[in-house]
């Protein structure tokens, strides 16, 4: 988990999800807007769909929509893990 171009508005954040099939989430932010999301691993159609849906979305709105979504009996999901990643980057870099 790290950011590139720290100190600039644009940044890239990498997150290792747990309890799901995806292996890594690469989040590109411009301030509090999600510019691009790449999810490595997981169900290709679902992860691509989630990626396209959150592009251009405010980080707070994405968290609100994705937090707590389960996948079967796992207790979490790729969308839920994305919300955790976004919460983490918000806290770490004090993004509103």
C-alpha positions, 0 to 999 in steps of 0.5 A, spaced: 500 500 500 503 506 497 502 512 494 506 515 488 506 523 487 505 524 494 504 532 495 500 533 488 493 532 487 494 526 483 496 520 486 496 512 485 494 508 491 495 500 491 491 496 496 492 489 497 484 486 498 483 480 503 478 475 503 476 476 496 479 473 489 482 480 487 489 480 489 490 488 488 487 494 487 490 500 483 486 507 485 488 513 481 485 519 484 485 527 483 484 530 489 477 526 492 475 524 485 477 517 482 480 517 476 481 510 474 481 504 478 484 497 476 483 491 479 487 485 478 484 478 479 477 477 481 471 476 477 473 479 470 466 482 468 464 484 475 471 488 477 471 491 470 464 493 471 465 496 478 472 500 475 468 503 470 462 505 475 466 509 480 471 512 475 469 520 476 466 519 482 467 522 489 471 518 494 465 519 499 460 517 494 463 511 492 465 509 500 457 510 501 455 506 495 460 500 496 461 499 503 458 493 506 456 489 500 457 481 501 459 476 496 456 469 498 458 467 505 465 471 505 462 477 509 466 482 504 466 483 497 471 486 492 466 492 492 467 492 500 474 491 499 474 497 495 471 502 500 476 499 505 481 502 500 478 508 499 477 509 507 484 508 508 487 513 503 482 518 505 485 517 512 492 516 511 492 523 506 487 527 509 482 527 503 475 530 504 
